[in-house]
Amino acid sequence: MKASKKPEYGNESISSLKGADRVRKRPGVIFGSDGLEGCQHAVFEILSNSIDEAREGHGDLIIVTLYEDKSIEVEDFGRGCPVDYNPVEQRYNWELVFCELYAGGKYKNDEGESYEYSLGLNGLGSCATQYSSEYMDVTVWRDGNKYSLHFEKGENIGGLKIEPTDRKKTGSLIRWRPDLEVFTDIDIPESYFLDVLKKQAVVNKGVTFRFRSQKNGKFEIYEFKYENGIIDYVAELAGDDALTAPVFIESERRGRDREDKPEYKVKLSAAFCFSNRFAAIEYYHNSSWLEYGGSPEKAAKSAFVSAIDAYLKKNNKYQKNESRISFSDIQDCLILVTNCFSTQTSYENQTKKAITNKFIQDAMTDFFKSKLEIYFIENRAEAEKIAEQVLRNKRSRETAEKTRLNIKKKLSGGVDIANRVQKFVDCRTKDIDKRELYIVEGDSALGACKQSRNAEFQGIMPVRGKILNCLKADYSKIFKSEIITDLVKVLGCGVEVQHKQKEISSFDLGSLRWSKIIICTDADVDGFQIRTLILTMLYRLAPTLISEGLVYIAESPLFEIECRGKTYFAYSDREKAEIISSLGGAKHTISRSKGLGENEPEMMWLTTMNPETRRLIKVMPQDAKRTAEVFELLLGDNLAGRKEHIAENGYKYLDLADIS
């Protein structure tokens, strides 16, 4: 059968998505995900429009309903979304709002039009949510009329219906069902709505957020309202036994992100207190919770450290030569909620989880510094409590870190291991995080590695001859092997098996003296066998070293290729072929790479020991397990299994056998 010809990539290959397909085929671009998180963000897009109305003073109640069929409804009592004919655009507003990406009423918010501070800035949310819905029904009350729209899978059905109404109140009601053809999951949990609506109540003071959850045909109702906004929330988090009383601060600034950028306005507010029982920090901008912070987080960290550090220095709170506090010391006792608004906002993306405005960061930093300085002056007793608690946190952290490092750096009994283990060569540093142990084969490799290593952080442990097969031997025999016991002593962490050797301790990862254990053997049959024996020993006696990713294999080059005064190293036949091909036919010589003991120190450093140029293979638990299984097959007691394996696979290795 003739294979079909693959179409060519030409001028006709380029296409564009149109209409609803711009969202339906790529929902992750708008919503950040095509899964449940993206579906949830679509809810927030519709909710944002209602919140913007309430913040502008139009309506103080927003009702969100989750129906049993997974459809969602958002109702507000604002001015009602304009949907009638727009003479400027010469189109109906409902087309612009619900069928046109990047169309909305919030592009001129810095010019004092409909919205000053807005959650929805990009003109994407209503349209994108409509496009991604199985259906959407829109009802708007304004101008004495009731307007109705119906959409199915991104297409309007029936146009705009208008009927007079005597309803005095205005507002919008939108009900839709997310489409499983767009999102992989539309089963939004009740907890999402409860969390989001509570957060929005916190940062939109005086607005009631009512959530209705339909179960078995009946509705469970929850309400959230914070009359005074974030300061009520901070007081709720702090409880009755905080170190300091909640404080509310606010200010307003104007500025620009760059000299050639337009000026815009920022409204800054925050509430905070200190506690030795509870800590929490939340950042909001234009009432959107900034999960990843961005500019406000950077500002808070910088300002709080600067202000509290200045107070500690001014009042001689630091001990002599004591290090400066860090934000983690403050964070452990700080309850902080920021709630800021700006007429221009740069979000990291449409999902609004972080903002990046430079001016907002600078304005917030200065805002916090100046307000905290005044707070410390006016509230001396509270300042003293804060200072004491932050220093207590700092000193506790430093003590814990010191204890951890001392445990990690502890050497068994304080004895110099280099004097107890024959031919082991230690490195100079005692910093465990930098120390590397090279396990090499034989005295010649020891000499080569010793000359080429970095003596500051690289130690060498030679393995003399063939190590004992730890899979076959019992523990009494294993611990009679001087090679094995010496290696265990050098590692320092003990073993994970039962034994009666006084010199060998029980396993303690914190006593390991090395950050990396590197097995370094020749790239030949003997070298592979020694490597396997060492791996098997570690796998049986201290498997945690492998599971923690601390064991590596130093890959030695197989070939050295000389061309035009340069040396190239190939670690496989494929790499050799690629290097030769890259030389473009230039004259070259190929030789098998020398054994470790024969290499010049410079060559050894370059290929095997220099962290910048060497190749290390991390040994994974499955690698060690498979190695042990194969090793057991080849060197264990299963004679029948070994015979069968050789019969099936031996032909692959005939070229390695010396049959001359």
N, C-alpha and C positions, 0 to 999 in steps of 0.2 A: 504494500500500500504506500503510495507516494505521500510524503509529509507535506502538509500545507505550508505555503510560504509565509513567513512572518512579515507583516506590513512594515513598510519603510517609515522612518521618522522624518517627515517632510513638512511643507508649509500647511498641509491640510491636517496635521496632527495636533495643532494648537486649537483648543476650544475654551469657552468660558461658561461658567454656571450662570443661569439666569433665574429671575424670579425667586420662588420659594426654595429652589434647589441650592441657592447660595447658602442657606442655613441647613436645610434638610440633609444634604449630602456631606456637610462639614460642620456639624454642630459644635465640635470642640473648639473651632476658631473663635466663635462668639461666646460660648458658655464655659470654655475651659476644659470641657470633658463631654463625651457622648454617653456617659454613664449617669448614675444617680446624682452625683455632684453637679453635673451640668443641668440636669432636670430641676434640681433644687435652685440653681442660680436663676433659671427662667422664672421661677416663682418670685424671687427677690426683685427681678426687673419690673414686674407688674406692681409689686408692693411699693417699690421705690417711687413710682409716680404718685401714688396716694399719699405717701409720706411727704413728698415735696409740697403737695397741696396743703396738708395739715400744718406744715412748718411755716407756710406763708400766711397762716391764720384762717384758712378756709376749711372748716370742719375739724372737730376734735375727737372723732371716733372712726376707727378703721376696723372692718369686720373681715376676717379670713375664715373660709370654710373648707374643710377637707371632707369630701364625700366618699361614700363607700366604694363607688366605682372608680376611685383614684382621680376624679376631676377636682379642680380647685376653683374657688371663687374669692375674689377680692372686691370689697365694696367700700367706697369712701363717700363723704358728704361734702366734697369740695365744690369747685365751680363747674365741674363736668368737662370732660375732654372735648375740645372743639372738633366736630366731625362734619360740619356743613361746608358749603362751597367757599373756597379761598380765592378771592379775585386777584391777589398778588401772584400766587403760584398758578392760577388758572386751573386748579384741580380741587377735588374735594379733600378736605383735611383728613377724613378717615383713610383715604388712600395713602396720604403722606405718613400718617401715624402708624397704620397697621400693615402697609404693603410696601413701604419704602425705607430701606436702611439709610441711616444718617439723615433723618428728617425729624424735626421736633421743635419744641418751643423754648429750648434752653441754651441756644447757641449765643445769645446776646445778654447773658445774665450779668456781665460786668457793665452793661449800659443801662441797668436799672429797669429792664423790661419785666416779663412775667415772673421770673424767679431770680432771686439774688443768690441764694445758696442752694445748690441742687445736687441731689444724689444721681439723677439720670442726666448725664451731660452729652452723651454721644448719639442720641437719637436712634438707638439700636434695639432697646429692650422690648417695646411693645410689638414691633414688627417681627423681631427674631422669635419671640415667644409664639406669636400667631403662626408664623411659618412652621414652627416645630410641633404644632398641635394637631391632634386628630380632628378636633373641632374647637372653635372659640365663638362664644356669644358675647357681644358687647351691648350694653344698655347705658345710655347717657341721658341725664336730665339737665337741661339748661335752656335758657331763652324761652321758657314756657312750653317746651316740646320734649317729647320722649323720642330718642333716636335709637334705632335697633340695627345691629349688623350680625350676620352669621357667616362664619368661615369654615371650610373643611379642607384639611391638608394643604393649607396655604392659599386656597382660592376662595374668593368671596362668592357667596351664593345669594342671589336675590337683591343685591344692591343695598342702598340706605333706605330704611323705612322711617317715616316721620309721622308722628301723631301728636296732637295737642294734649296737654295734661294740666290738671289743676294742682299738681303737686308743687308745693311752695319751695321745698328744699331742692337743692341741686346735688349733682354727684355722678359718679361712674360705678358701674358694676360689670365686672368681667369674669366670665366662667369659661374654663377651658380644660381639656383633657390632654396631657402630654402624649405624644405619639410614640408607640413602641417601634415604629419603623425608623424613628429618629434617634431615640435614646434606648440604650440596652436595658434600662431599668427605670420604671416610673412609680415604683411603690415608695413614695416619700414617707418616712416615719413621722409619727406625731411629734416625736422629740425635736425634730428639726424646726417645726413651726413654733413650738414652745420656746426654744432657745432664741430663735430669730426675733420673735415678737417681744420677748422680754428685753432683749438688747435694744430694740427700737424704742420701747417705752422708756428705757433708761436715758437715752440721748435725745428724746423728743418730749420734753417735760410737758405735763398737762394733757397729753394725747392718750386716749384709751385705746388699747389694742385688744380686740375681742377675738378669741379663737374658738371655732365650733368644729368638733370632730364627730362625724356621723358613725354610729355603731348600732347595727341591728335596727336601723330606721330611726333611732333617737339621737339627739345631739348632746354631747358633753361640752360644757362651756367653760372657758378659762378667760380671765381678764388680767391685763397688766397696765398699771398706770403709776408713774412717779411724778407727783405734783411738782417737786423741785428738781427733778432730773438727776444728774449724776451725783450730787451730794447726798441725796436720799439713798442712792444705791451704795455709795461708799460706806455710809453709816450702817446700812443693812449688812454688808460684808464684814465690817469691823466688829459688830456686836457691842456689848456693854463694857468690855474690858480692854479696849485698845489703849496703847501707850499715849496717844494724842487724840484730840477731838478732830473730826473731819473738817477740812478747810476747803473753801471754794475760791478760786482765783480766775480772773478773766481780763482780757485786754483786746485791743483791735489794732492792727498794723496794716500799712500799705507798702508795697515793694514790688520787686520784679526778680525773676529767676536769672536774668542776664541783662546787661546794659541795653541791648537792642530789642529786648522783649517788652511787651506792654505791662504797665503797672496794674496790680490787682489788689483786692482787699482780703485780709485774713482775720477771722474772728476766733480768738483763742480762749479756751476755757478748760479748766481741770479741777478735779477734786481729789484730795489725798489725805491720808493719815498714816500713822505708823503703828505697828502691832507686833508683839512677840509671839503671837499665836497663829496668825493667818497672814498670807501675802497674796496679792493678785495685781496684775497690771493689764489694762485693756485700753487700746487706742481706737478712736473713732474719727472719721473725717467725712463731713457732709452726711453724718449719721450712718455711714457704712463702717462696719467693724473691720479694722485692718488686721487680719490674721497674721500677716507677715510684717506689719509695722511700717518700715521704711523711714521716711523723714521724721515723724514724731518720735519713733523709738530712738533714733540716733540723737535727737535733741534731748530727750529725757535722760538718757544715759550720761551724756556729756555734762548737762547742767546739774543734775543731782550729785554726781561725783565732785564736780568743781565746787559747788556751794557747800556741801558737807565737809569736804576736805579743807576748804578755806576756814570754816568754823573751827575745825579740830586744831588746825595750825595756830589760829589766832588765840585760842584759849588753852594752848599747850597741852592738848589731850594725848598727843602721840608720845610714846616712850622714846628714849634716845635711840637713834638709828632705826626706828621702826618704819616699815614700808607703808606706802600710801594705800588707802582703801580702794577697793574696786567696786564696780556697780553690783556685782553679785552679793556683796556684803550689805548693800542698801536694799536690793531687791528682796532679800530674805525677810525683811520686816516692813515692806512698803505696800500699801494699798493705793493704787493710782488709777484714775480713769480720766483720759483726755477726750475732749469733745470739741473738735475744731471745724470751722467752715471756711471755705474760700470761694471766691467768684471764678477762679481758674484752678483747675486741679489736673496734675499729671499722674494718672494711675499707671501701675505697671502693665495692666491689661484690662479688658472689659470686666473681669470678675472683681476688680476693685479691692484686692487683698493687701495692697501696699501702695503708698504714694511716694513720688520721687522729687517733689519740688524743692529746689535749693533754698528759695526764699522762705518757704514755710519752715524748713529745718532751722535756718538761721534765726527767724523770728521767734520760734518756740524755744530755742536755746536761750536767747536773751530774755524772753518772757519768764522762763523758769528761774534763771539765775537771779534776776532782779526781785521777783516775788519771794523766793526762798530767803534771800538776804534780809529783806524786810521782816519776813516771818520769824527768822531766828532772833532778830533784834527785839521784836515786839512780844515774843513768847519765849522768854528765857528758860522757864521751867521745862517746857516741852522740848526746847532745843537740847537741853542737858540730857533728857531721856533718850532722844534720838541719837545723840553722840555716843552715849554709853552703849546703846543697843547695837549700833553699827560697828563699833569697835569690838564688842563682844562677838559679833558674827565673824568679823575679820580674824580675830585671834583664834577662834574655834576652828575656822577653815584652815588657817596656817598650821595649827597643831595637828589637825587631821592629815593634812598633806605631808607634814614632816614625819608623822608616824608611819604613813603609808610608804614613804620613800625609805625610811629606816628599815622597815620590814623587807622591802624589795632589795635593798642594798646589803642586807645582812649576809655575812660570810659565816659558814658553819664554824661555831666556836671561836670565831675571830682568828683562825689559824691561816697562815699564808699557804694557800693550796698549791702554789707553784713549787714550794719546797717539799710537798708531800707526794706529788705525782711526777714520776720520772718523765723527763723530756717535754712536759707540758710547758708552753711558753705563754705567759699571761700578757695582757695589755695594760696600759698605764691608767686609763680612766676608770673610776669607780661608779660612773653614771650608767646604771643598768640599761637605760633607754638607748645608749650608744654602743654598748659592748657587743661584739660579734665573735662567735667561736667557729673556727674552721676545723673540721675533723678531716684529716688527710691520711693517705696511706703511705706508711714507710718513712724512713729517716731522710731519704733523698728529697721527697716532697716537703718534709718538714723544713729542710734547709732552704729550698727554693721559696717556699711561702714566707719563711721568716725574713728572708732578704727583701722580698717584694711587698710585704704587708705594710699597712699603716699601724705602727706600734702603739699609737694612741688608743685605738679602739678595736683592734683585731688580734685575738688570741689564737694560738695554734695547738691542737691536740693530735699527735700522730697515733695511728693505729698500727701496731707492729704485727705483721703477719695476718693470717685469716682469723677473724673474730669468730667466736663460738656461735653455732646455729641455735638461737634462743627459742626457736619453735620446737626443736626436738629435745633439748636438754631440760632437766628439772631445775628448780630454783637452787637447790643445794650446789649443783654443778655450775650453774650460771654465776653464782656469787663467789665461786672459787677461782673464776677467771679474772686475772689481774687486769687485763685489758678492759673488761666490762666495769669492774669496780672502780678503776681509775677514771673512766669516762663518766660514771655516775657522780663521783666526787667532784669532778671538774664542772659538771652541770650545776650541782649544788642543790637541786630541788628534791632529791630523794626518789623513791620508786613507789608505784601504786600497787604493789603486790605484798603478800605476807612473807616475811623472812625472819631470820634469827641473827642477822649480821649487825653487830653493834655499831660498826662504822657507817652503815647505810641507814639514813633516816627515812621516815615515812614521807610520802609526797606532800610538798607544799610549794605551789606555783609561785608564791611570793618570795621564796628563797632562791629562785632561778637567777643565775648570775649573768644571763645573756638575753639580749633582745632578739637575736637571730642565731640559730644553730645551722651551720652550713656544711653539708657533706660534700667533700671535694675529692674526687677520685679520677683516675685516668679514664679516657674514653675507649677502653678496650674490655675484653671479656673479664679479665681479672678485676679491673676497676668496677665493672658493673656488679660483679659478685660481692665485692667488699661493700659497695654502696647498699646492696640489698640486705646484707647481713646487719649493717648498722641500722638501716631502716626497720628491720624486723626486731632488733633489740629495743629500739625506741617504742615501736608499736606494742610490744609485749610488756615492757617495764614502766613506760611513762607515756601512754597514749594521749594524755591531755596536751602534751607539747605539740602533737600533730593537730589535734582538734582546735587548738588555739591559734594555729597558723604560724608557729614559731620555727618549724623545720623547713629547710630549703636544700635544694641540690644545685651546686655550682655547675653550670653547663660548660664543658670544655670543648674548644673547637676541634673538628675532625681534620680540617685541611688548612694549610697556609698557602696562599696564592700570591706570588711575587710578580709585579708588573711595574715597569718604569720607576723602580726605586721605592714603590709602595707595597705594603703587605696587607692583604685582605684575609679575613678569617671566615671560614664557612663552617657552620655547625651541623650541616646535613648535606646530602648529595644534591638536594634541590637548591639550597643556597649556593653551593659550588657552581651549579649550572647557571644560576642567575647572575653571579659575579662575573663568570667567564663571558656570558652574553653581554653584560654591561661594558666590558672592556673593548667591545667592537672589533675583535679580531687581532688586537695588539698582542705582541709576543709576551708570553707569560710562562711561569713554571708553577707546578702544583706538587706539594709534598704533604704526606700525612703529618699532622701536628705532633710535636714531640710529647713525651710523657711529662707530667708535672715536674719531676725532678730534673729534667733536662732543659727546661725553659730558662732563658735569661730573666733576671729579676724584672726588668722593664716590661718584657713580654707577659710575664706572669701577672704583674699588676694590671696591665691593660686588659687582658682577656678574662681574668678570674677574680681579681680582688678589688678593683676600683669600682666603687658604687655607681659611678657615672657611666661606665662602659661594660661592666660584667653582665652576665645573664644568670639570673637566679630563678629557679622553678620552685614555687611554693608546693609543699607536699600536702595534699588534701586527705582527709580521713579515708575517703573511698580509694585513693591511690595506695595508701598504706595497707588497707584491708586486702585489696587485690594483689598487691605485692606479696603479702603473707600467704595468700591462698596459692599463688603460682609457685612460690618458694617451697611451700609444703609439698606441692605436687612433684617438683623437680628434685628436692633433697630430702623429703620425708620418707615415711615407711610404706607408702602406697605404691608398691612395685608394679602392680597391674595397671594402675592409672598412669604411672610414668611411662610405661612401655607403650600404652595406647596413644598418649600424647606425642611421643617421639615418632611413632609410626605415622600419625596424621600430619604432623607439623615439621618433622625433622628436615624435609627437603628444602625448606625455606632458608636453612642456615648452613647448607653444605659449603657455600663459598667462604664461610668463616673458618672451616676446618682445615688443618694443616695435613694434606694428604699426599705431599710430595715424597 
